[in-house]
Each structure stands twice: as structure tokens, then as C-alpha cells.
Amino acid sequence: MTILKPSTSPEPSPESLTFAELGINSALCSVLPAALKHPTRVQQLAIPAILAGRDVLALSQTGSGKTLAFGLPLLQTIHQQLESVSSSACKAQALVLVPTRELAQQVTMALHALASKLSSSLKIQLLCGGIAQEEQLAELAAKPQLIVATPGRLLDLCTQSHISLDSIKYLVLDEADRLLEMGFWPDVQKLMAMMPKRKQTLLFSATLPEALDSLAGKLLTNNPQRVEASTRNAVAAEIEERLYLVNKGSKAQALIALLKQYQWPQVLVFISARDDADAIAKRLLKAGINAAALHGEKDQTVRSQTLSDFKAHRIQVLVATDLMARGIHVDALPVVINLDLPTSAPVYVHRIGRTARAGANGLAISLVCHGEMPSLTAIRNLTARELPLASLADFPVTDKPSERVREDGTDNKVAPKRPPRDKQANRRSLNKHSIKAFKGKR
């Protein structure tokens, strides 16, 4: 198995490098936004390796410019090939796989903004659920050279023989850690089996659990390079984290109190359950706070409009499940609030990474109850941060820690044994209830 070695490149000054010095040609440099003067650290490390044809595993914090780190080399390579071959003869060459529809749309928009200025012949196609298949088939007839897709929709189209992947030369797994997990990995494997074995593979992510290291390494066989633009699983230094211990039943009231006290113009609230997202959004509306919910059960048109309204400040508070945790960019989002802690520690890093993007400052607040101590311990271990718990004014904690959870947040594992008499009494009670259940009422 090929061993991926961390980059040994000396750390250049962000102000000392230009995109041209990384190998981006004048045509592409000329269409870059005026505000994009210097490449970020992940772009400095990844772009030269990608242009050299190497497989790359790139780990970098959220909001650090990963999309352009793989997008610019892909656009440049495809554009150069289009100059020598007619667009009608050029099949799909590059595929970017992402885990969610929202991220697929965002990546497509970011790359299309540059491709449209670079060449009218360079076509990018979005393939994801929630959009009518007939509409996507019509666009595929234009023979796009770069496809951005979610695994499920792409596999459906491939299975129906509407699209072939036999011409793919470049494969990108964006949010690679998520795509390598069991929820997506079977579909990704099937798609990769439809592609040529000889291709350039690029994996990009903000987090990568050690358990997925070997799997990632097996995918990268072409003189691979591993680049780490930041410490693995790190939280951006610009994010201020505040954690408050509150009663489980007081979280909604505490959230409302915080929103009314600080009057933030824009807040993204994360919650794990879809039903809870709707319930909290309704409760905020009842409290006079302009809020909406966003989760996977909503129609795609509604999802897109809700996210658009939030970005345009027509909605103050967006209550979302973790489909918003990865890759979604909202300009200058000041605050992220975890109404509950995620059970997966890397998800915490992705959630709070929605704020403090592109070097801006941000605030991440988490409302934690006693039952979430194991999750908090996992997050502390992953991020190597102390994350002390503070008290929240007007919300005294009266809940007691579970007997199964130690004060340090770890599980005692062994539940206390009941005396034998209690067990026998419970069995007698259970038998009585069982008998009554079969007796009709008189």
C-alpha cells in the first residue's frame, strides 16, 4: 500500500505568492474575482501537485478555499484541452462527488462563475436529487465536460444508461470523509467501478477520522501527495467557542433568550432531528423571531428558496439539520448555535466551521445538557480543546447527571445491579400487567 507523506513544503507567506506562481495560466487568472489576490494555504499546497498530475489528499479547515484548490486546476486543464478539440467531441472528463444537494449546487455555482468567463464551450453539469430527471437529461445532451453530482442521482442515471463515466480522467471526492462512510461508500464504489482505472483522484476534507486513513490511501495510487493546510480536525482560530450547561428541557427557552438579548442579524442553529427542527422554528416564530427550518424531508424547491432567503437576510434564524454542516458558505455569518451536540465529533467541527470563513471572526455557541457529556468528551478529544462549560444567566441547572455518566463525561459502562428481590418483584408486576392486557373490560 502506498504511504501518503505529509507535505514538507516550507510555509510561504500568503502575501508572497500569486496564483500565476502556482501554475495557473493567465487566461484563468484574468477571470478570478478582484478580491481573490493571493492563494490560501490549501491552494498553495494542492494546486501545484494537482497540475503535476499527482493524486492528492488535502486536509484543510472549513472556509479555507478547498473548492478552488481543486476547481482551478480542473478548469485550466479542461480549457486547454478544449482549445485543441471541439467541445462536441469532448466527453465528460472531470467528476466532483459531494454528499448533499446544497453543497453540489454551491460547488457548481462557484466553478460556473469562472468557467462562463473563461469559455462559452466549457460546460458544467449539476446532477442531484430534487431536480426533475428530464431537465437534467436535456442538459446532458449539451455534453458537459465537468460534472458535479451527489452519488445517488448519478448512480441512477448511470444504471439507466443515460450517462457514461468511461471518459472520466479526474475524480474529486469533496467532503471525502463523509463519502467514505458506509452511508455513501457503497454507491461511490459502484460509480468508481464504471470509471477508467487510470485517472487522477483528489480527496478534500476538513476532517478525516484515523479509521478512514487506510481506505483513503487505497484510492490514491498515482504518486500521491498528502497535504495538510492545518492541524487535523482543527477548529479555525477565528472562531470563539462558548458552551453553556443547561437543563435539557430549557434549551428552547435559552435559545430564544440569547436571540432576543443579542439581536444577531443572522444565526444558523443546528439540531439533529428533522421533526425538532420544524418544532423549534415554529416556536421561534411564535416568539416573534423570523425563523425557518431546513432539512432533507423538505421539497428541493423549498430547500433552495429557504437557503437563498437566509443568505439574502430575508430570514434571521435558520434551524437546520446537518445537511447544512458541510461546505455551505454564507458570507460573514456571525453566529452558529448548537441546540444539541452531534453524536459524531467531526460533525461539530463542520458545524461551527460555517462561521469565521475566509479569515473572518465568528462565534459558536453550544447548549449542552448532562446527557450530552459523552459527546462533549469526544469533541474535546478530537479537537484537543478544553471547551469549558459555563452557566447561562437566568437558566439554573436543576437536572442531575445520569448515574451512568461520570463527572468527566465518560460512561461508567456497568449499570448498578438490582437486588434479587427487586428483580422478582418486577417479574411479578410484569406478569400481572400481561394478564390484564388480555382480559376485557367488564
N, C-alpha and C positions, 0 to 999 in steps of 0.2 A: 504493500500500500504506500502510495506517495505521501510523504510527510510535508505538510504545509508549514513553512517557516515564516514567522513574523517579519515584516519589512524591517530592514536595517538602515533605511534611508535616514540621513540626518534631518532633523526638523528644520525646514526652511521657514523664513519669516513670511507670514501671509502677505505682507506688502511687497515682498521682493520678487514674487512670481507672477507671471501672466499666463493666460490660457494658451497663448501662442507658444510660450516656452515649454508647455506641457505636450505640445504636438498638435494642438487644434489649429486647423488651417485658417487662412484669412477670410474665406467665404463664411465660415461658421462664426468666427469671432465678430464679424461685422453685423450679425443679426442678434447677438447677445444683448440683453437689456442693459441700458446705460448704468444701472445700479450694480450690475454684476461685473466689477472691475478686477477682482482677484479671486482665484480659486480657493475653496475651503480645504481643510486638511485632507479629508477623504478624497476630494477631487485631485489634489496634488499627488496622492499616493496611487490612486486607482487608474486614472486616465492614461498615464504612460504605459502601465502594464497591460491594459486592455488594447491600446493601439499597437502594442508589440505582439498581440495575438495570444497572450497568456490567459489561462483560466485564473479567475480571481475570487477569493473570499474576502469581502470587505465588511468590517465591523465598525460602525460609527454611530454616535448618538443621534437620536431623532432630531430633525430640523437642521442637519448638518450638510445637506446638499447631495444626498445619495442619488436622487433621480437624475440629476445632470452628470453625476460621476459616471454612470453607465450610459446615460442618454446621449451625451455629446459624442463619444466615440462611435456609437451605433449610427447616429445621424450622419456623421462625417464619412464613415465607411460606405454606407448605402448611397449617399450623394455622389461620392466618387465613382461608384460602380454605375450609377445611372448616367453619368456623363459619357460612358463608353458603350452602354447598352440601352436600348429603348425601354421605356417604362412598361410597355405592353408585354415585353419579353422577360421582364424581371419578376420572378415569383417572390412570395414571402420569404424573406431572409432572416429576419430577427423576430423573436418571440419574447415578450415580457409577461411572466405569470405573476399574478398578485392574488392575495386571499379574499379581498372584498370588492364589491361593485364600486363603492365610493372611492377607494384607492385606485381602481382601474380607470375611473373617469378622470381623477386628478392627474395621474401619470400621463394619460392620453392628452389632456389639455396642455400640460407643461411641454411635452415634446412637439405637439402640433403647432404651438405658438412659434417655435423655432423653425420647424420643417416647412411651414407655409411661407415663411420669408426666404428660406433657403432655395426652395424649388417647388414649382407647381406640380412637378411629376412625383415628388416624394409623398407617398400616401401612408397614413397611419390609420389602422382599423381597431376600434374598440369592440370586444366581444365579451359580453357578460349577461347574466340573467336580468330579468326585469325589463328587457327591451325586446320588442317583437322580433322573432327569428326571421320573418320575411324581410323586415327592414335591414337586418344585418346581412342577409344573403344578397340583397340588392347592392349593398356597399362592397361586398366581397367581389362582386363582378368587376369592380374597378381595379382589381389586382393590387392590393396594398403590399408594400414591401416590409412594413413593420406592424406587428400585431400585439396589442395589449389585451390580455384576457384573464378571466377567472377560470380555474381548471374545469369546473363543472360544465359551463356553457361550451367551452372549447371542445371538451371530450364529446359532448352531444353532437356537435357539428361534424367532428371527425368521424364518429361512429356512423353518421348518416351520409358520409362521403361528400359532404358539402365543402370540405376543405382538406387539403393535404399538407402534411408537415415534412414531406420528404426533401424540401429545399431549404430547411432551416439551417443556418450557419452559426447563428448566435442565439443562445438561450440565457435569459436572465430570470432568476428567482428573486423577486423583490419581497421583503419581509420573509426571508428564507427560512428562519426558524419556524414560522407558522406553517409554511408549505411542506416542511419536512416532518411535521407531526402527523399522527395517524388520521386525523380528520381530512387531510388533503393528500397525504403522501401516496395512497393507492392510485388516485386519479393522475397525479403527477407522474408516477411510474408508467402508467399506461400511455400517457402523452409522449414521454421520452422514448418509449419503445417504437413510436411512429416516426421518430426523427433520425437523421443520419447519426451514426456513432461518432463520426468526426465533426465536431462542432466546438465553438468556444462557449464555455459555460461560466456564468458570472453569478455569484451568490452575494446578496446585500442584505444586511440586517443590523438593527440596533442591539439586539441581544442574541446570544446563542448558548443555550444550555450545554454543559460539557457532555451530556448524554448524546447530543446530536453531532458532536465533533467528528466522530469516525464516519458517520453517514455522509456528512458534508465532504469529507476528504475523499470518499469513494467516487463522488460525482466529478471531481476535478482531476483530470489526468493529463492535461496539456501544459506541462511546465508551470504548474500552479504557483501562485503567489498569494500569501495571506497578508492583508494589510489591516492594521488596527489603528484607526484615527483617534481612538480614545480607549480608556480602560474598559475591558469587557464588562457589559451590563452597567455601565456608569450612568449617573444622572448628571445632566448639564449643570455646571457650576452656577449658572444664572438663575436656577430655579430655587426659590425659597420654599422649604417644606415645613408645614405646620400640621401637627397631629393632635387631635383632641379626643380624650376619653369621655364618652357619653353613654347614657343608657340606650339600649337597642331601640326601645320604644320612643325615644326622644329625638331620633335623628332628623325626622322631617321638620319638627319644630325648630331644631337647632339650625337646619339649613335655611329656613325662612328667616330666622333671626339674623343670621350672617348676611343674607342677601339684602335685607332691609337696612341693616346697620351700615354696610359699606357701599351700597348702591353701585356696585361694579357695572360698567356698561355692557359687559359680555362675559358670561360664565358658562363653562362646559361642566356638567355634572355627570359623573359616571355611576352607573348602578348595574348590578349583574343580571337581574331578571327582567325580561321584557314586560311582564304584567306590572311589575313595580315601577318601571319607567313611566308607563301611562298613568298610573295612580299618583305618582309624585308630581308629574306635570299638571294634572288636574288640581291637585292640592295647591300648587304654586299659583295657578290661575285664580283659584278661589281666594287666595291671599292678596290678589292684586298685582301679581308678578307676571310679566309677559313671558310665557314659557311654552315649550313644545317638546314632545318626545320623539326619539328616533331609534328604531330598532329593525331587525330583519324581517319581522312579520308585516311590516307596512309595505304598501304598494310602492314600486320603484319610483313612480312619478311623484308620489308624496314624499318619499325619502329625498329625492333630488331637490324638490322645491323647499323642503324644510331646511336642508343644509344650506341651500342658496340664501334663504331668508336669514339664517343665523349669520352667515358670512357678511351679509349686507346690513347687519344690525337691525333688521326688522323684528328679530326675536332676541330678547335679552338673555334668556337662560335655555340652554338645550340640555335635556335629560336624555342621556344616550347609553346604550349597551356598548360592549367592547368592539363593535364593528367600527366605532369612531376612534378606537385606541391606536390604530396603526396608520401612519403615513398621512393622515388628513391634515392639511395645512390651513390654518385660519390666521390671517395676518394679525400680528400684535395681540393675540388672545391673552388677556391679563391673568385669568384665574381658571384653574381646574380644581374641582371638588370631588373627592371620592366619597360618595354617600355610604358605600361599603367597600371593604378591601377585596381585591380579587384573590381567588384561591391560588392562582398562579403568580408567583413573584415577578417573572419577567413582564407580565401584563401591567404591573404597577409602573414599571419604567416607561413602557409605551404610553400609558395613560397620561402621566404627568408630563411627558415629552410633547404634549400638544401645546403647552405654553413655553415661553422662553425659546422660541425658534429663531434661527438665523442671528443668534447673538443677543436677542432682546432679553429683558428681565421678565420673570414670571413668578406666580405664586401657586403652590399646590397645597390644598388643604384636604386632610383625611379625617373623617369622623369614625372613630373606632370604638367598638364595644368589647366587653370582656370575651365574648365568644370568638372574636377575631384575632386573639393573641397568637395562635399558631401561624396564621397568615402573616402577621406583623413580624414575627420572628424570622420567617422565611425571607421576607423582603429585606430585613436588616442584614441577614447573612448574605444575600445575593448582592446587595449594593454596598456592603461594608460601611453603612452609615448608622449612627446611633439612633436617630429618629425618636427622640424622647416624647413621651405623651404629656400634654398639658391639660389643665382643666379649662372648661369653657364657662365664662361668666353666665350666671342665671340658669345653668344646667348641671346641678349637682348630681354626682353618680351615686345611685342607690342600689343598682344591680350588684350582685355578688359574683365573683369569679366561679366558674364551674369547678367542681371537685376534681374533674379530670385534667384541669389545666393548671400548671404551676404558675407562680407569680412571674417567672421569666418567659411565659408564653408557650412552654413546651408541654406536651401531653404526658400525663402520668402513665399512660398505656393500660395499666392494670386497674380495673374498676373495683371498688370495695366489695368484698363478698358479703352476702346476706346470711344472717344466722339460719341454720337449717329449719327452725320453726317458721320463720318468715316465708321461706320457700313453700313449705307445706300449706301455710295459710293462703298464699297466693294461688296455689293449685286448687284448693277448695273453693275459693271465690270464683276462679275462672270456670270451674265445673258448674257452679250454681248459675252463673250468667249464661253458660252454654245451654243448660237445660231450659232456662226461662225463654231463651230465644226461640225454642221450638214449641213452646206452649202458647196457644192462642189466648187472647184476652177474653175474659168472661164478662 
